[in-house]
Amino acid sequence: MAGGLMGFIKAKSKVSLITSTLFAALLALCATGIIRPFYIADILVGLLLVVFGIRFAKGRKFMPSGLMLGLSAAVLAALLLIH
């Protein structure tokens, strides 16, 4: 959610703020067990991985899309190892 807030502050991107808030809320609900089954979080993080992968491929800038791509990949790997 912090990245969406930074996108809003720096570039006035409402889409960034709304999307980050939505994903943060959904992932928090998955973490608390309110949203089940467990693989919903895997799907959500996988979607983030695809989105940031496309953005990184288009822009070739590490910040912010490359960083978020790496973080999304690390989180997805951790989730897959847990299951």
N, C-alpha and C positions, 0 to 999 in steps of 0.2 A: 504494500500500500504506500510505502514511503516513495517508491519510484513514481507512482502515479501523482503523488502530491508534488514531487519535484517537477514533473512534466507540466503540471498545472501552473506552478509558480513561474517556471522559466519560459514556457512557450504558450501559456494560457490554454492548454489542451484539456478541455472538459472530458473528451473521450478517454484520455489517459487516466484521469481521476476516477471516472465512473467505472471503467473496466477494472482498474486495480482494486477498487473497493468491492466490486462484485466478486472477483476471484478470491480476494482475501476473506470475505465473509463465507463463501462456499467452502473454501479449504479449512477455515476455522470450524465450521459445522461438521465437516468430515473428521477433523481431528478429535472433536468431542464425542463423536459417535452418533450425532443427531442425524446426519445423512449417512445412510448405509446402502449398499454394501461397500466394503473397503476399497474396491477398485475404482470407485467414482473419483477419488483423489488422484489416482494414477491417470485417469482420463483427463482430468482438469490440468494437471501438470504437463501431460503430453500435449495438450492444446497450446499451452504457453510455450512449450519447446518449439512447436511448429511455427507459431506466430513470430517468435523472436528469431528463429532460424531464417524465415523469409525476410524479415526486416534487416537482419545482418547481411544476408546475401545481396540484398538490394543496395544497402548503404555502405557496407564494408567498414563501418565505424565500430570500434570496440565499445564505446560509451554511447548510449546505454544498452543497445541491443546485443552486443557481444557478451557483455557482463551478464545480462539477464539470460542469455542462451546458455552460458556456462552454469549459472546457478540453477536454472530449470533442469538441465541435464543431471547435475549432481543430486538434486532433490528426487528426480524420477529414479535414478539409480538406487538411492537410499530406500525409497519406497518399495522398489522391486525386490531388493535384498531382504527387507523386512517380511514380505509376504512369501 
